[in-house]
Amino acid sequence: MEERRLGPVVGLGTWNTFGQNVELAREVVGTALDAGSRVFDSSPMYGGAELSLSVALEERREQAVIATKIWARSVDAARAQYTRQLGWFRRVEIEQIHNLLAWHEHVEWLERERDAGRIDRLGITHYSAVAFGELASALRTKRFDTLQLPLNPRERECERELLPLAAELGVAVIVMRPLGAGTLVLRPPPAEVLVELGVETWAQALLKWALSDERIDLVVPATRHPERARSNAAAGSPPWFDDEQRGLVKRFAA
Ligand SMILES: NC(=O)c1ccc[n+]([C@@H]2O[C@H](COP(=O)([O-])OP(=O)(O)OC[C@H]3O[C@@H](n4cnc5c(N)ncnc54)[C@H](OP(=O)(O)O)[C@@H]3O)[C@@H](O)[C@H]2O)c1
């Protein structure tokens, strides 16, 4: 799989997938690692997914890049989340402030943790274009190394300001909802379109659509099916789509 600044370009999201189901987590996470994925995106918001992920990684922890989040209004609550994360993962490679929640407060103490070497990169996320102005303000402070936002053929607002800004500032970009939270895969195009795109599944076409923008470092599709984690990972290798192929994907995703 191709590697960009955060590692292999197809990771695994953990929202609404294995939750507290450790057995399922072992299957999905193990398959994703076997297929070459390394970055696992989680959050204290994801109903036990962080704990399940840590158990599923076991002796393979060193192969993984943990991209999790702080999601708390107060610094005390945030620190409690972070302490649990260090217990589960020993360190956090990418620590993101979830949905900009209390980010002015959290960035202070998180920077100290990064300086102490327990965090590699600090990031910020938001799921809604309504918050993109504030995401841009946060980036302009130059205190963040990564940015996570939605991008798929039906959600392209980030292309206007945030992707150019991230490129200008050297901030790595993580794409959430690359499959439109599952809505985009419901109506795949005819098989001959997939052949023309050189992919086996419509999900692969959507992932390649995002990764064909070189400003994108990582997509984190979520699935509870090991075989889908494997086939999604296969979208992480070139060749990438040209403008014509991207246009084709966009037409069928409309
Ligand atoms: N604010 C934030 O920071 C934020 C917000 C949203 C998301 N995220 C992160 O981004 C990740 C991805 O976003 P998302 O989970 O909302 O949406 P997504 O990855 O766009 O879509 C996930 C959905 O696609 C389905 N799917 C996955 N692979 C498939 C395949 N090969 N074929 C058919 N269906 C497939 C999954 O169903 P099955 O399980 O049945 O396969 C699931 O319902 C999240 O898990 C989370 O880690 C972060």
The ligand as an ORCA input file, in Angstrom:
! r2SCAN-3c Opt
* xyz 0 1
  N     -15.910     14.079     14.211
  C     -15.072     13.129     13.928
  O     -13.915     13.157     14.330
  C     -15.556     11.981     13.085
  C     -16.863     11.989     12.571
  C     -17.249     10.940     11.759
  C     -16.371      9.907     11.482
  N     -15.114      9.913     12.026
  C     -14.174      8.797     11.768
  O     -14.241      8.437     10.400
  C     -14.562      7.047     10.280
  C     -15.306      6.785      8.995
  O     -16.521      7.497      8.949
  P     -17.930      6.776      9.072
  O     -17.774      5.536      9.867
  O     -18.927      7.777      9.555
  O     -18.346      6.483      7.577
  P     -17.737      5.673      6.312
  O     -16.440      5.061      6.637
  O     -17.874      6.600      5.166
  O     -18.837      4.542      6.116
  C     -18.984      3.485      7.011
  C     -20.124      2.615      6.494
  O     -19.765      2.050      5.253
  C     -20.006      0.649      5.251
  N     -18.901      0.020      4.504
  C     -17.570      0.043      4.790
  N     -16.869     -0.628      3.852
  C     -17.764     -1.102      2.963
  C     -17.663     -1.868      1.781
  N     -16.481     -2.287      1.292
  N     -18.818     -2.194      1.113
  C     -20.012     -1.763      1.566
  N     -20.190     -1.038      2.688
  C     -19.068     -0.691      3.375
  C     -20.026      0.234      6.707
  O     -20.955     -0.787      6.909
  P     -20.474     -2.270      7.422
  O     -19.965     -2.078      8.817
  O     -21.741     -3.055      7.359
  O     -19.417     -2.715      6.457
  C     -20.490      1.494      7.425
  O     -21.905      1.510      7.533
  C     -15.348      6.764     11.573
  O     -15.458      5.387     11.845
  C     -14.524      7.535     12.563
  O     -13.369      6.788     12.907
  C     -14.678     10.943     12.805
*
